Structure formats: C-alpha cells, structure tokens
Amino acid sequence: MPQPIRNPAEVKRQRQLTWSRRRSALIRVGLFLAGPLVVAFAGCGTGNVAAKPQSAVLVIYPGTAALDTNCTGCNATDSHGNPVFQFSGRTAQGSSAAVTWSVSGGDPAAGPGRVDAAGRYTPPTYLTADRVPVRVTATLIANPSLTATTMISLTPGFLQPLTPENVALGPQGTVTLTGRLAQAGGREEIRFDLANSANGNSGGVGTLGAPFCQHSQQAFTTCSITYTAPPAISATGATYVVASMRGSKTEAEILLNPAGVNSNPVEHQGALATLMPLGSSGGNNHDFDARGGSVADCCSGTLGALIQDNGGRQYLLSNNHVLARSDHAAVGDAIVQPGLIDNNCTPNGDGPGTVPVASLTTWLPLKSSQTNADAAIAQVASRTLDPNGNILELGARQPDGTLTSAPPGVSSTGGKGEPPILQMTVAKSGRTTGLTCGSVSAIDLDVSVDYFRDCAETEPYVTKLFTNQLAVSGDRFSDAGDSGALIVDTGNAEPVGLFFAGGTDAAGVVHGIANPASDVLSELATQTGNGTAYTFVGSADHAVSCLNYGDDTTSAAQGVSLADAEITRGQQALLSARTVVDPAAGILGVAMGKSSDHAGEAAVVVYVNGRLSPNVPSTVGGVRTMVVPATGDEVAFGIAPLVNASSGLPPLPPAELKRATDVKRQRVRDLMRRNSAFFGVGVGQSFDNPREAALVIYVDKRHLPSNLPPTLDGVRVRYVEMDRLHVTRSYATTVPGAHQCTPQAAGEPDVEAIKRMRLPVDF
C-alpha cells in the first residue's frame, strides 16, 4: 500500500483500484493528420527526431497523444487491468495492418517508456522535465522498409495518494500532508484545496497552511501542506484535502472526531525501537527483483501478530506472500523491520535502516490443494519484538489523543480467536492505513486470488481458490502494504482474521479478504506436525478505539442514475406491485426506487409495518423489491424514506442464514466455473431487505455479464462490481537506469544522481 517517495512501479498494481476514481483524462487524443513534425529530444545524443506523417500504405491510430506518467488520458487497459495507451497499425484504406512497435526519445534518465507487441504503450514512471516527447514507430511486418511514426507528449503525474492518505484528528489536531510528482527537476507545483468530497475543490472544514515545495535534480518534486482541524467538532465526519495538478487529482481523507483521537498511519511505516510492537512495516529481506546485478524493485507488508507454540516458543505471524515470498523463500530467511519498501529497497546487509527481527520457519504452500490460508511464521529473534504481542494503536487513548500499543485479547477464547459474524465491527492495524475499522460483510466466502513469482507481478505463479473466508468492507479500511495485519473484534480485541487481499469497488468502498484466525492456527499446526499447537500471544480482552471512515455502499448505489430502460422496467413493475398493498397484513404502500444490492437497477419500494413483519417477495415482475419499515402516516403524506439505513442492520435469524449458506454451497462451484467474471461468492446481508440474507457475488467490473439475476434459488443476490482482488503487499521500484549519455551541460539533470535514487512506493 503508499510511502515516502511513491514509485511508478507500485502504481502499476494500484492503477486498477484507484485510476478511475483518482485520475481524470488530461487531453483527448485525435488522429494524427498533420505534416512532418520535428521534435528536439532531450538525452543520449539523439538530436532532432522527425515524426513522419502516415505513409501511403501505413497509418498509426490514434495519432498524437498527451499523457502523464500515471497514464492519465490512457484509452485502454492491459490484461492485468493496468491503464495503457493502445495504438494500432492500419492500412491507408482503414483495415488492420500487422506491424512491430518501438519507442524512442523520451527522458534522458527515465527513457521513453515501453510498448508491447500489441501496440500497448506504458509511459516511464517519472520525468526530469516538465514535458518530454516520445516517438512511437510502427513497422510493417510484410515490408520493414515501410514505417509510420507518431508522437506522445509526456508530463509528470502523481505517483501516489497523499502521504498519509488517511488520518484521524480531534479538535485542533494537525497533520502534514505530502504529495510527490514523477519529476526530478522542473518547476511544477501541487495545488491543495479543502473539500467536502474526494473529488471536490471546495467545502470541507478546518484550515490549510501555506504549501511548501522542494525541487531538486536528484529527487522527485515534493509539496507539503499542514492541515489543522477546527477548534470544535460536534460529530464524527470526514473532510478532504485534495491535491491537483493539470487536471490530475489525489486526496487524503481526514476523519474528524469529537473524542479527540489522533491517529496517523505514518507511525506504522518507519523503523521502530526495540522492543517493537506489531502492526508495522516488515517483510522478507530477499523480497526484491534483481536485474543486471542491482535491485529493480521490492515488496513489503505488515508484521501482523505474535503466536506461540505449546513449548512457549514465539513466532511472528503474517502472510505467506509477505514473509515467504509466495512460496519462493527459504527456511531461515531474515524477516526485517521496516520492510524494504520503507528502506529505499535496500536489504539488510547492503546498507543500514532495517533490523532482522525473526527467522522464517514455515508457511502454508499456496500451490498445495491441501492449504486454505495465506500464512507464514518466523521464529522471533531475541530482544527484537515485544514479547507481550503489543500491536500499534490497539490500546487506549492517551492525553494527547494518540493511541497506545496493546496486545490482542485472548482471555475468552484461550488464544484461539473467535469466529466472524455478519456485521461484526472489526479493526486492523496495518502498515499503510494504520488503525481502521469496518464491518464483516460476507462469510463462508469462496474467492479466487492470483499470485506471482516476482514483486512486479509479471510472472504468474498460481491462482488459488480459497474457501470459507471472510470479507470486511469500509471506506479506507485497507490498502496495499496492509497484508498480514491481524483483524480483531473491536468489542474485545479477540483475533478474527488474517488480512491478505483486497480491492476497491466502484463506490470507493474497500473490500478486504481475510483467513479466519482459528483456521490459520489450525492449518499451521497441521503443517508443522509433531503435535504442535499454536495460540495467539495476548492479554485480557479489551475494547479497541474504532476509527471508522464509513461505508458509502448504500449512498453510492442510491446516487447512480437509472437508465431509461430501467425506469420503464421499474414503472411497469410498480403497477403490478400495487396489487399486494394490504395495510391489514402490514404492507402499507409501494413506490418507485433504486436497489442498494445492485447499483443501477430499479427497485419497487415496499413500505411495511415493522411490527407485523409481513412476507414480501424478493421481486415483483422481475424487478427487485426494497423493503422499508414505515408508518401509515409517513406513507400517506409521502414522507417515508426510499431506502434502508446503511448502519445498525438487524441480526439475521439462524434459519435465514442457513438458507442462504445452503444455496451458496450448492451453487458456488457452478457459478465460478461457468462465468469467469465471478471471482468470489459468499453469504451476506441484503441491503434491500436487511431481514434477509443475500448471496454476495464479486464481479469483475471490466467483464460484466449481460445478465445478473436478482435472486438465485429464492435468495437475494448482492453484487459487488470491482477489479479483481489482489494480494495487498506494498510494491516499490528503483528509478530505471538511464541510457549511456554524454556529460550534461550546466543546468541539465544529474542523470547519474537520479540513477542512484531508490523510490519506495505503495499503493
């Protein structure tokens, strides 16, 4: 998940989650029809490079493009969902032409970017100037002497969300927010605004100080600003600091709370003094990709919790993909704090900054069909980690508003963890987003997750299907780098799950996936054998301060406009629904509305007398019903709500939960096999009728099926449209090496200094 200097390579993984909601197109691209274009390229003695117009035989489409280093303005995505600019070769008559692709020119240090065999262009991850031209060439395979050339104009873009990307503050609390541009040198600066929404530029509460920017030929441009909360806060709510440059935007959410809690995730990302609490940055000391004898990029996650065996030996618990490099580590590998992502990708032994805290002991092999958790353990080194199992911010509020470290609760379960329950409020303390809370949104979840051999996720390793997992939803609940964090019940701090994967839906709500805590311990015991048993290291049960940034699922669904066809469908169903109105039976009236279980679908709102709990069909005329408690007067005067409350949902009766679970288990294999767009199926609660369970189906938003039925075997279905889930390890790359260039004249970028920069990034 983000850090000190955000690196483009990290953005590669995050783009699929944040690009659509955090970036807007800079310039629309038009067909290149002009005459010969001559551009002076900076770097490596290329001199003036001429862009040819299309030949009589070959044309590149689209023509000239204007992009930034985040690919804002890109027109397509690659097979991994990352934004790219798609070029195609065409004949003069407009038919497709078979061509090879190449790029040249570009930045003297970062290069021109890259283009693949399919014509998909990805820009370099940073620049050393305000604007850089790149030449794209198509060569006809049938006749290599025939070429066409077009130009890309590159500008710097944001590498990461603001640091920190979320923070909690009490009255008059302050935080310094930092943004970085993919630019070494230049004079670009970031504009900061207070806003009442993530995409706004006005409103909000509190005050901003004067921005301060640092420009250097040896480092990325950084701009910082100090935010101060208002002197009085009447209720918990969010305000935003929005950073913008040339149409690109990113933001940080400030959770203002009258309790005076001050929580900044930055504490979780740096080096800690011994004895170290958990919930901090860490990972395998060898978790990097090497190319040409140097570190190209690196990965890290969260050091989650302490467990102990029945002999009293203590082990650090986190994910396999954090500690064991997705099965590619070796027993005895050093586990370091902080992780390489927070130490400029410099392993312990190659430079200062990290401390070995544990030695990798065992892991649950991801490729094995006999394992059902993403977990690994490492035996703790002497005098490194806090032997009491303290986790950052899991404790009580101090006089200055910060939260103390505290162990998880273990007294009510004997250290075995407790099972998740729908709508249970849970917390996690992770490297990137710190202490955050959400609610259990699905249980008994079958979910498919992709793993890779390398940090850059260019070498697929295995796609693993996990069963009986749990999902947690909530704004800002997690981000890349939080992998391995322990999820606990906020009421008693008892372990509930081990966080390992996540993503963001179209509404901006985060969905985190976790292995049930008790299953993790059980599987590790089986893997170790010899009668070994494990328990969590902790203390008496205690409450956790819940930093809940909200959940916009319902409000976002209600904010989606209905298509004309949906409106017509809903109106037709409303005519049929009027026949079911029966005040004596508790059905008070009907109205036209929108579904909260599937954004963009019409719903017939059915008003009911909550005391009578009448039976309402899941659909009327093929249209979903939204069951809303109301009074007769509210319905008569037209003041009844059109939607259910998004919080405080009633507990589901056991029989209702079993009904949905039985259907899910009967249908899940067929659903996921029959349609690859479905990558997760679990059991949750309907937002259209909270007294009913729902199948929760996670759908790839890039490949939506044409038919998404509102019910399956009589059970309501709630669809979560999002990019496919990914493991949430932080990813960073070093700055790409420059071409062999002649010495620069005075005032040009120090290419060699830039080559030495290593830029941690998360997502």
Secondary structure, DSSP 4 states (H G I P E B T S, - for coil): ---SS--HHHHHHHHHHHHHHH---S--------S-EEEE--STT--EEEEPPP-SSEEEES-SEEEETT-TT--EE-TTS-EEEEPEEEETTS-B--EEEEEEE-BTTTBS-EE-TTSEEE--S-BSSS-EEEEEEEEETT-TT-EEEEEEEEE--B-SS-BSSEEEE-TT-EEEEEEEBSBSSS----EEEEESSTT-SS--SSEE---EEE--SSS--EEEEEEE--S---S-EEEEEEEEETTEEEEEEEEE-TT---B-GGGGTS--PSSBPBSEEEEETT-EEEETTEEEEEEEEEE-EEEEETT--EEEEE-HHHHSTTTT--TTPEEEES-GGGTTT--BTTBSS-EEEEEEEEE--TT-TT-----EEEEEPTTTB-TT--BTT-SPBPTTS-B--BPPB-TTTTTS-----TT-EEEEEETTTEEEEEEEEEEEEEEEEEEESSTTS-SEEEEEEEEEEEEEEETTS--TT-TTPEEEETTT--EEEEEEEEEEBTTS-EEEEEEEHHHHHHHHHHHH-TT--EEE--BS------------HHHHHHHSPPPHHHHHHHHHHHHHHGGG-BGGGTEEEEEEEE-SSSTT-EEEEEEE-TTT-----SEETTEEEEEEE--HHHHHTT-S-SS--SSSPPPPPHHHHHHHHHHHHHHHHHHHHH-TTEEEEEEEE-SSSTTSEEEEEEEEGGG--S---SEETTEEEEEEEESPPEE--EEEEEPPPPP--PPPPTTS--HHHHHH-EE----
